[in-house]
Amino acid sequence: MTRKYFGTDGIRGTANTEPMTADVALRVGMAAGAEFITGDHRHRVVIGKDTRLSGYMLEPALTSGFVSVGMDVIIVGPLPTPAIAMLTRSLRADLGVMLSASHNPYHDNGIKFFGPDGYKLSDDVEAAIETRMENDVDATLAAPDHLGRARRLDDVVGRYTEFVKRTFPRGISLDGLKVVVDCANGAAYKVAPEVLWELGADVVPVGVEPDGFNINRGCGSTDTAFMCEQAVAHGADIGLALDGDADRLIVADEKGELVDGDQIMAVIAERLNRSGQLMGGGVVATVMSNLGLEKHLGSKGLELIRTQVGDRYVVEHMRANGYNLGGEQSGHIVLGDHATTGDGLIAGLQVLAAVVEDQGLASEVCRSFEPMPQLLKNVRVNGGDAMEDAHVKSAIADGEARLGSGGRLLIRKSGTEPVVRVMAEGEDAGLIDTVVGDIADAIAQAAGH
């Protein structure tokens, strides 16, 4: 079945434009509610959101959809995506929903779903929800005496704060460590500084003044210059940058130099391996992860397993094959012993634990390997299929031939944005730049730019 609404991470688009309209949110609430009402008990769904203005439109529409099919709604307000996954399990809810477009600008929004086990829904379940949306969704409407109810739950920030703190190793603290935390003016603007402070850190919070429009703007894990500048300006030991819904993490060392998701996975993998806690004999990552990570893990007797892009697919492989660590270069880090999805704050605590235990500088502890030259360019496309263009195909074939067996080329359509991502890596940085540039130019021309 061709997916009309769902992409690689739920439903996403520009607010108040199909599919991110109140009408679609209403219908997806009805369809998802009907899909998960199984039995005679009172069914419940947890709904959270980030700080985007459009959350005020989508939250009540979703609520109406769920209530109309007989599902009770628990509204928790702005909270990280992983907090919604945790609360879905903790509250024995049948479904969890997060309203967020993650790292995208404020004018986008999205709808992410979690099943009763706290894991993201499978492709098959998403397809079933789409089928209900496209067919007679009104047939699932509840009788007047079976409508659901909606209520707000207090102190959800406290619940998640204590949950996250319990993932930090016992016997150590963050006393004496100065930490800049950039919350991207997003969902973690309250909880992240609180967790770090309660664990003993000297906290410098930035990106904690959301106004509905400034989420991810000039801050956060996808615009890291501000976090790096603040880390140096405040003489911090380390900087942590989250994205709008706090499910990803990028780190800055004390020099203000970036540490990406691949380096973070290496740090955590080595720490867990030393203590005998790393399961599966390796790490699950995606096709985007650097070859340097793969070689580094191999030198430690560990394996790097690659999946398609999307932390959902990483988690699926982890669950099916007994791994407890996985993630993406972009900063989605999944620690299966603690969480069911990427959690930037929990990952950050694991990195901080490594810095404390090694008694070293972040620039030393967080740089386990030298990445191979890698370049990624995003080319915006507006409809059509530029990838079928003859000149694009020729540029790709030429690039593969020039890279040879010592390099890697990956071209894919984004599942969350109208762009084609062009990535190449190898030992020759100049060649990588040329190959990516040529292919990106060909795609742009084919797309009419």
C-alpha positions as CSV (number, residue, x, y, z in Angstrom):
1,M,0.0,0.0,0.0
2,T,1.3,3.5,-0.9
3,R,1.5,5.6,2.2
4,K,-0.5,8.8,1.9
5,Y,0.0,10.2,5.4
6,F,2.8,8.4,7.3
7,G,6.5,8.9,6.5
8,T,9.6,7.5,8.3
9,D,8.6,9.2,11.6
10,G,4.8,9.5,11.8
11,I,2.8,12.2,9.8
12,R,4.6,15.4,9.2
13,G,4.0,18.6,7.1
14,T,3.4,22.4,7.2
15,A,0.9,23.4,9.8
16,N,-2.6,24.2,8.5
17,T,-1.8,22.6,5.2
18,E,-2.6,19.0,4.2
19,P,-1.9,16.7,6.0
20,M,-1.2,18.9,9.0
21,T,-4.7,20.2,9.3
22,A,-7.2,20.1,12.1
23,D,-9.4,17.9,9.9
24,V,-6.7,15.3,9.3
25,A,-5.8,15.4,13.0
26,L,-9.5,14.7,13.9
27,R,-9.7,11.8,11.5
28,V,-6.4,10.3,12.5
29,G,-7.5,10.4,16.1
30,M,-10.7,8.6,15.2
31,A,-8.9,6.0,13.1
32,A,-6.0,5.4,15.5
33,G,-8.5,5.2,18.4
34,A,-10.7,2.7,16.6
35,E,-7.6,0.6,15.7
36,F,-6.5,0.4,19.4
37,I,-9.9,-0.1,21.1
38,T,-9.8,-3.8,21.7
39,G,-11.9,-5.1,24.7
40,D,-14.3,-3.7,27.2
41,H,-12.0,-1.8,29.5
42,R,-11.8,2.0,29.5
43,H,-9.2,2.8,26.8
44,R,-6.9,5.7,27.2
45,V,-4.4,7.7,25.1
46,V,-1.6,10.1,26.2
47,I,-1.1,13.2,24.1
48,G,2.0,15.4,24.4
49,K,3.4,18.1,22.3
50,D,6.4,20.4,21.8
51,T,6.2,24.2,21.9
52,R,5.0,25.0,18.3
53,L,2.1,27.4,17.9
54,S,0.2,24.9,15.8
55,G,0.1,22.5,18.8
56,Y,-2.8,24.6,20.0
57,M,-4.7,23.7,16.9
58,L,-3.8,20.0,16.6
59,E,-4.1,19.0,20.2
60,P,-7.8,19.7,20.6
61,A,-8.6,18.2,17.1
62,L,-6.8,14.9,18.0
63,T,-8.5,14.9,21.4
64,S,-11.9,15.3,19.7
65,G,-11.1,12.4,17.4
66,F,-10.2,10.0,20.2
67,V,-13.1,11.0,22.5
68,S,-15.5,10.6,19.6
69,V,-14.7,6.9,19.3
70,G,-14.8,6.3,23.0
71,M,-11.2,6.7,24.1
72,D,-10.2,8.7,27.2
73,V,-7.5,11.3,26.7
74,I,-4.7,12.3,29.1
75,I,-3.2,15.6,28.0
76,V,0.3,16.3,29.4
77,G,1.4,19.5,27.5
78,P,5.0,20.2,26.4
79,L,7.2,17.1,27.1
80,P,10.0,15.3,25.2
81,T,8.9,12.6,22.8
82,P,10.6,9.9,24.9
83,A,8.6,11.1,27.9
84,I,5.4,10.3,26.0
85,A,6.7,6.8,25.2
86,M,7.6,6.3,28.9
87,L,4.2,7.6,30.1
88,T,2.3,5.5,27.7
89,R,3.7,2.4,29.4
90,S,3.7,3.9,32.9
91,L,0.0,4.9,32.7
92,R,-1.0,1.6,31.0
93,A,-2.4,3.6,28.1
94,D,-3.4,1.9,24.9
95,L,-1.7,4.5,22.8
96,G,0.6,7.5,23.0
97,V,0.8,10.5,20.7
98,M,3.4,13.2,20.3
99,L,2.7,16.4,18.4
100,S,6.1,17.5,17.0
101,A,8.1,18.0,13.8
102,S,11.3,17.2,15.8
103,H,14.1,19.3,14.3
104,N,12.0,21.1,11.7
105,P,11.1,24.8,11.9
106,Y,8.1,26.0,13.8
107,H,5.8,26.2,10.8
108,D,6.0,22.4,10.5
109,N,4.4,19.9,12.8
110,G,3.9,16.2,13.0
111,I,2.0,13.4,14.7
112,K,4.0,10.4,16.2
113,F,2.4,7.4,17.7
114,F,3.5,4.9,20.3
115,G,1.8,1.6,21.1
116,P,1.0,0.4,24.6
117,D,4.5,-1.1,24.9
118,G,6.0,2.4,24.3
119,Y,7.5,1.5,20.9
120,K,6.7,3.3,17.7
121,L,4.1,1.7,15.5
122,S,5.0,-0.7,12.8
123,D,4.5,0.0,9.1
124,D,1.6,-2.5,9.1
125,V,-0.3,-0.8,11.9
126,E,0.3,2.6,10.3
127,A,-1.1,1.2,7.1
128,A,-4.2,0.0,9.0
129,I,-4.8,3.4,10.4
130,E,-4.5,5.0,7.0
131,T,-7.0,2.5,5.6
132,R,-9.5,3.5,8.3
133,M,-8.9,7.2,7.6
134,E,-9.6,6.6,3.9
135,N,-12.7,4.5,4.4
136,D,-15.8,5.2,6.5
137,V,-14.2,6.5,9.7
138,D,-17.6,7.7,10.9
139,A,-18.7,4.1,11.3
140,T,-16.5,3.9,14.4
141,L,-18.2,6.7,16.3
142,A,-19.2,5.8,19.8
143,A,-22.7,6.0,21.2
144,P,-23.5,9.1,23.3
145,D,-23.1,7.1,26.6
146,H,-19.7,5.7,25.5
147,L,-17.9,8.9,24.6
148,G,-14.4,9.3,26.0
149,R,-13.3,11.9,28.5
150,A,-10.3,14.3,28.5
151,R,-8.3,15.5,31.4
152,R,-4.9,17.0,32.1
153,L,-2.3,15.2,34.2
154,D,-0.3,17.3,36.7
155,D,3.4,16.8,37.5
156,V,4.3,14.9,34.4
157,V,7.6,16.8,34.4
158,G,8.4,15.4,37.8
159,R,7.6,11.9,36.7
160,Y,9.9,12.1,33.7
161,T,12.6,13.8,35.7
162,E,12.8,11.0,38.2
163,F,12.7,8.4,35.4
164,V,15.6,10.0,33.7
165,K,17.7,10.4,36.8
166,R,17.3,6.7,37.6
167,T,19.2,5.9,34.4
168,F,22.4,7.7,35.7
169,P,24.9,5.4,37.2
170,R,24.9,5.1,41.0
171,G,27.9,6.1,43.0
172,I,28.8,9.1,40.8
173,S,27.5,12.6,40.4
174,L,27.9,15.7,38.2
175,D,29.4,17.8,41.1
176,G,31.9,20.2,39.7
177,L,30.9,19.8,36.1
178,K,29.7,22.8,34.2
179,V,27.3,21.9,31.5
180,V,25.7,24.0,28.8
181,V,22.3,22.5,27.8
182,D,20.6,23.9,24.7
183,C,17.0,22.9,24.7
184,A,16.2,24.3,21.3
185,N,13.3,26.3,22.8
186,G,11.5,23.0,22.6
187,A,9.9,20.3,24.6
188,A,12.7,19.8,27.1
189,Y,13.0,23.4,28.1
190,K,11.9,22.7,31.7
191,V,13.0,19.1,32.3
192,A,16.5,19.0,30.9
193,P,18.0,21.8,33.1
194,E,16.2,20.4,36.1
195,V,17.6,16.9,35.7
196,L,21.2,18.1,35.2
197,W,20.9,20.4,38.2
198,E,19.5,17.7,40.5
199,L,22.3,15.4,39.6
200,G,24.8,18.0,40.8
201,A,25.9,19.9,37.6
202,D,26.5,23.6,37.3
203,V,24.0,24.2,34.6
204,V,23.9,26.9,31.9
205,P,20.5,26.6,30.3
206,V,20.0,28.1,26.8
207,G,17.2,27.8,24.3
208,V,14.7,27.7,27.2
209,E,12.4,30.6,26.2
210,P,9.9,29.2,23.7
211,D,7.4,31.6,22.2
212,G,5.7,29.3,19.7
213,F,7.9,30.4,16.8
214,N,11.5,30.0,17.9
215,I,11.8,26.2,18.3
216,N,15.0,25.1,16.6
217,R,15.7,28.6,15.4
218,G,19.4,29.4,15.8
219,C,19.7,26.8,18.5
220,G,19.4,23.1,19.2
221,S,21.0,20.0,17.7
222,T,20.5,21.1,14.1
223,D,21.9,24.6,14.6
224,T,24.8,24.0,17.0
225,A,26.9,27.1,16.6
226,F,25.1,28.8,19.5
227,M,25.6,25.9,21.8
228,C,29.3,25.7,20.9
229,E,29.8,29.5,21.5
230,Q,28.1,29.3,24.8
231,A,30.2,26.3,25.9
232,V,33.4,28.3,25.3
233,A,32.0,31.6,26.6
234,H,31.0,30.0,29.9
235,G,34.1,27.9,30.3
236,A,31.9,24.8,30.4
237,D,33.3,21.3,30.5
238,I,30.7,20.1,27.9
239,G,27.7,21.2,25.9
240,L,24.6,19.2,25.2
241,A,22.2,20.3,22.4
242,L,18.8,18.7,22.1
243,D,16.3,19.1,19.2
244,G,12.7,20.4,19.4
245,D,11.3,17.2,20.8
246,A,14.5,16.1,22.7
247,D,14.8,12.7,21.1
248,R,18.3,13.5,19.7
249,L,21.5,14.8,21.1
250,I,24.7,16.5,19.7
251,V,27.6,17.3,22.0
252,A,30.2,20.0,22.1
253,D,33.5,19.6,24.0
254,E,35.2,22.2,26.2
255,K,36.7,23.7,23.0
256,G,33.4,24.2,21.4
257,E,34.0,21.4,18.8
258,L,31.2,19.1,17.8
259,V,30.7,15.5,18.7
260,D,28.1,13.8,16.5
261,G,25.9,10.8,17.0
262,D,28.5,8.4,15.7
263,Q,31.1,9.5,18.3
264,I,28.4,9.4,21.0
265,M,27.6,5.8,20.2
266,A,31.3,4.9,20.3
267,V,31.7,6.5,23.7
268,I,28.6,4.7,25.2
269,A,29.5,1.4,23.5
270,E,32.9,1.3,25.0
271,R,31.6,2.3,28.4
272,L,29.0,-0.4,28.3
273,N,31.4,-3.0,26.9
274,R,33.9,-2.4,29.7
275,S,31.3,-3.1,32.3
276,G,29.9,-6.1,30.5
277,Q,26.6,-4.4,29.8
278,L,26.7,-4.2,26.0
279,M,24.4,-6.7,24.5
280,G,24.6,-8.3,21.1
281,G,28.3,-7.8,20.6
282,G,27.9,-4.5,18.8
283,V,25.8,-1.4,17.9
284,V,22.9,-1.0,15.6
285,A,23.1,2.2,13.4
286,T,21.9,3.3,9.9
287,V,23.4,3.5,6.5
288,M,24.3,7.1,7.3
289,S,26.9,6.2,10.0
290,N,30.5,6.9,9.2
291,L,32.8,4.1,8.1
292,G,35.2,5.3,10.8
293,L,32.7,4.2,13.5
294,E,32.5,0.8,11.8
295,K,36.3,0.4,11.7
296,H,36.7,1.6,15.3
297,L,34.1,-0.8,16.7
298,G,35.8,-3.6,14.7
299,S,39.1,-2.8,16.4
300,K,37.4,-3.4,19.7
301,G,35.9,-6.7,18.6
302,L,32.5,-5.2,18.2
303,E,30.2,-5.1,15.1
304,L,28.3,-2.3,13.5
305,I,24.9,-3.4,12.0
306,R,23.3,-1.0,9.6
307,T,19.5,-0.5,9.0
308,Q,17.6,1.9,6.8
309,V,17.3,5.5,8.0
310,G,14.9,6.1,10.9
311,D,15.4,5.4,14.6
312,R,12.2,3.2,14.4
313,Y,14.1,0.7,12.2
314,V,17.1,0.8,14.5
315,V,14.9,-0.1,17.4
316,E,13.1,-2.8,15.5
317,H,16.5,-4.5,14.7
318,M,17.7,-4.0,18.3
319,R,14.5,-5.7,19.7
320,A,14.6,-8.6,17.2
321,N,18.3,-9.4,17.7
322,G,19.1,-8.6,21.3
323,Y,21.0,-5.3,21.1
324,N,20.7,-2.6,23.8
325,L,22.5,0.2,22.0
326,G,21.7,1.8,18.7
327,G,21.2,5.1,17.0
328,E,21.8,7.5,14.2
329,Q,24.6,9.9,13.2
330,S,22.1,12.7,13.6
331,G,21.9,12.1,17.3
332,H,19.1,9.7,17.9
333,I,20.6,7.4,20.5
334,V,18.6,4.5,21.8
335,L,19.5,2.8,25.1
336,G,17.3,-0.2,25.1
337,D,17.9,-0.9,28.8
338,H,16.2,2.4,29.7
339,A,14.0,3.6,26.8
340,T,12.0,2.4,23.9
341,T,13.0,5.3,21.6
342,G,15.7,7.8,21.1
343,D,16.2,10.0,24.2
344,G,18.6,12.9,24.0
345,L,18.7,13.5,27.7
346,I,19.3,9.9,28.7
347,A,22.1,9.7,26.1
348,G,23.6,12.9,27.4
349,L,23.7,11.5,30.9
350,Q,25.6,8.4,29.6
351,V,28.2,10.7,27.9
352,L,28.5,12.7,31.1
353,A,29.0,9.5,33.1
354,A,31.9,8.6,30.8
355,V,33.5,12.0,31.3
356,V,33.2,11.7,35.1
357,E,34.5,8.1,35.3
358,D,37.4,8.7,32.9
359,Q,38.3,12.0,34.7
360,G,39.3,13.4,31.4
361,L,38.4,16.3,29.2
362,A,35.4,16.0,26.9
363,S,37.6,16.5,23.9
364,E,39.5,13.4,24.9
365,V,36.8,11.2,26.2
366,C,34.3,11.9,23.4
367,R,36.6,11.4,20.4
368,S,37.2,7.6,20.1
369,F,38.0,7.6,16.4
370,E,38.8,9.8,13.4
371,P,35.9,9.9,11.0
372,M,36.4,9.3,7.4
373,P,35.7,12.3,5.2
374,Q,31.9,12.4,4.7
375,L,29.7,15.0,3.1
376,L,25.9,15.3,3.1
377,K,23.9,17.7,1.0
378,N,20.1,18.1,1.0
379,V,18.5,19.1,-2.3
380,R,15.0,20.5,-2.2
381,V,12.5,18.9,-4.6
382,N,8.9,20.0,-5.2
383,G,7.0,17.1,-6.6
384,G,8.0,15.0,-9.5
385,D,10.6,12.3,-9.4
386,A,14.0,13.9,-10.1
387,M,15.7,10.6,-9.4
388,E,14.3,9.2,-12.6
389,D,16.0,11.9,-14.7
390,A,18.6,10.5,-17.1
391,H,21.2,13.2,-16.1
392,V,20.7,12.3,-12.4
393,K,21.2,8.6,-13.1
394,S,24.3,9.4,-15.1
395,A,25.8,11.6,-12.3
396,I,25.1,8.9,-9.8
397,A,26.8,6.2,-11.9
398,D,29.8,8.4,-12.5
399,G,30.1,9.2,-8.8
400,E,30.0,5.5,-7.9
401,A,32.7,4.7,-10.4
402,R,35.0,7.6,-9.2
403,L,34.6,6.5,-5.5
404,G,35.3,2.9,-6.3
405,S,35.5,0.2,-3.6
406,G,37.1,2.6,-1.1
407,G,34.2,4.9,-0.8
408,R,30.4,4.9,-0.3
409,L,27.6,6.7,-1.9
410,L,24.0,7.0,-0.6
411,I,21.2,8.9,-2.2
412,R,17.7,8.8,-0.7
413,K,14.5,10.7,-0.4
414,S,13.8,12.1,3.0
415,G,10.8,10.7,4.8
416,T,10.2,13.9,6.8
417,E,11.1,16.8,4.4
418,P,10.7,17.4,0.6
419,V,14.4,16.9,0.0
420,V,16.7,14.3,-1.5
421,R,19.8,13.6,0.7
422,V,23.1,13.0,-1.1
423,M,25.8,11.5,1.0
424,A,29.3,10.2,0.1
425,E,32.3,9.2,2.1
426,G,35.8,8.0,1.4
427,E,39.4,8.8,2.0
428,D,39.7,11.7,-0.4
429,A,37.8,14.7,0.9
430,G,38.3,16.6,-2.4
431,L,36.8,13.8,-4.4
432,I,33.9,13.5,-2.0
433,D,33.1,17.2,-2.3
434,T,33.2,16.9,-6.1
435,V,31.0,13.8,-6.4
436,V,28.3,15.1,-4.0
437,G,28.3,18.5,-5.7
438,D,27.9,17.0,-9.1
439,I,25.0,14.8,-8.1
440,A,23.3,17.5,-6.1
441,D,23.5,19.9,-9.0
442,A,22.0,17.3,-11.3
443,I,19.1,16.7,-8.9
444,A,18.5,20.4,-8.5
445,Q,18.4,20.9,-12.3
446,A,16.0,18.0,-12.7
447,A,13.8,19.5,-10.0
448,G,13.7,22.8,-11.8
449,H,15.9,24.8,-9.5
